[in-house]
């Protein structure tokens, strides 16, 4: 049995028997406990997202809610929104899309809880905020070992698994243009270019990462959604039938009974988690970097990231694929080639070039966002400049190698490490959920009093945080 075979079996077991219960259960639980905060206070989140960045006492701009949102969205909005959706449709059929939508709607509550906790328990070093699940595991639960274990999983998942995957998907997008691409030197050349470009950004610090993310992500997201809308308008007569097919296939009992691990339910949830990352513990690393007056503000902003990712961008991909008439087939026509062929059927050859450009822009922004998460967790384990620079070199190497990697091995490694991460984080946010709920109650109380909510730790019975009067 090969290493990839072991990963495949572990992957199927985790998502079929463990993560479905934890993720769906967590989403339902927090939706009920917060009274649907992801819907009730959505407009507040949009308002906070648009607030301008303030400056510190040295005249340097602080990390704004929007920049933190774009860093987390940069990581979420990657090739998973394009190649991942194509893979889900090829393997699980149209019904998988319904389960991705459901994961996003329920996952918004989990995203709110974890990002609010990250804000509450963040730390300030060298004038910048840093935090995430590892920090609330140590500071709130008193379990540094748990935080270190989570950090190790996140580093493997994002710096090596996901970044290798993003590089692979960029590389596979070139297969359309270069005959016998995999057997040429082009994958290696692309790997060198990607590694060099990523190195330039990550050695520039969090502000360069925030700037790059806040430029690339909004522009590409808008263009990509517009492409989806144009495609849908060109095929508007087919849309009612497509929506009906999605809902029918989502509850296809016969298909589920035939193999639950490969069903639309499991594949939809798996690809939904890979895409929107709600409850996984990744986005809180970006949330903690924002300089806001109340933790709930950033918690609400992160809900928007989940919705942008799945409800808007993933749905755009799904509709472009489903109206094309091109059928994907797992292992034969899936991933980027499936998307390229479908877009070509919709709008002609220029659509292929647009998808290739989208893949490169989304994937590169993901490389940057993923690195930001991993760096925060390296610093949690040990704040050492030497260790950080060694880590950066290994990240660059992973990107270089990913451009030349094997499809199934890269996907499996990303899925397994993501699954373990999610399990550790969900346990932590279940244990700390009441803290986030007290912070939410404080926010809503001040809002009812007509105040612009400001947070202080003693108002909710906390101590030892950065939120002192």
Secondary structure as GFF3:
##gff-version 3
##sequence-region A 1 469
A	DSSP	alpha_helix	3	13	.	.	.	ID=ss1
A	DSSP	pi_helix	14	19	.	.	.	ID=ss2
A	DSSP	alpha_helix	20	33	.	.	.	ID=ss3
A	DSSP	alpha_helix	37	40	.	.	.	ID=ss4
A	DSSP	alpha_helix	42	49	.	.	.	ID=ss5
A	DSSP	alpha_helix	65	76	.	.	.	ID=ss6
A	DSSP	three_ten_helix	79	81	.	.	.	ID=ss7
A	DSSP	alpha_helix	83	92	.	.	.	ID=ss8
A	DSSP	alpha_helix	95	120	.	.	.	ID=ss9
A	DSSP	beta_strand	123	125	.	.	.	ID=ss10
A	DSSP	beta_strand	128	130	.	.	.	ID=ss11
A	DSSP	alpha_helix	133	139	.	.	.	ID=ss12
A	DSSP	alpha_helix	144	154	.	.	.	ID=ss13
A	DSSP	pi_helix	155	162	.	.	.	ID=ss14
A	DSSP	alpha_helix	163	172	.	.	.	ID=ss15
A	DSSP	three_ten_helix	173	176	.	.	.	ID=ss16
A	DSSP	three_ten_helix	181	183	.	.	.	ID=ss17
A	DSSP	alpha_helix	186	202	.	.	.	ID=ss18
A	DSSP	alpha_helix	206	234	.	.	.	ID=ss19
A	DSSP	three_ten_helix	236	238	.	.	.	ID=ss20
A	DSSP	alpha_helix	239	250	.	.	.	ID=ss21
A	DSSP	alpha_helix	253	257	.	.	.	ID=ss22
A	DSSP	three_ten_helix	260	262	.	.	.	ID=ss23
A	DSSP	alpha_helix	264	276	.	.	.	ID=ss24
A	DSSP	alpha_helix	283	287	.	.	.	ID=ss25
A	DSSP	alpha_helix	295	307	.	.	.	ID=ss26
A	DSSP	pi_helix	308	314	.	.	.	ID=ss27
A	DSSP	alpha_helix	315	322	.	.	.	ID=ss28
A	DSSP	alpha_helix	335	347	.	.	.	ID=ss29
A	DSSP	alpha_helix	349	381	.	.	.	ID=ss30
A	DSSP	alpha_helix	385	402	.	.	.	ID=ss31
A	DSSP	alpha_helix	407	448	.	.	.	ID=ss32
A	DSSP	three_ten_helix	457	460	.	.	.	ID=ss33
###
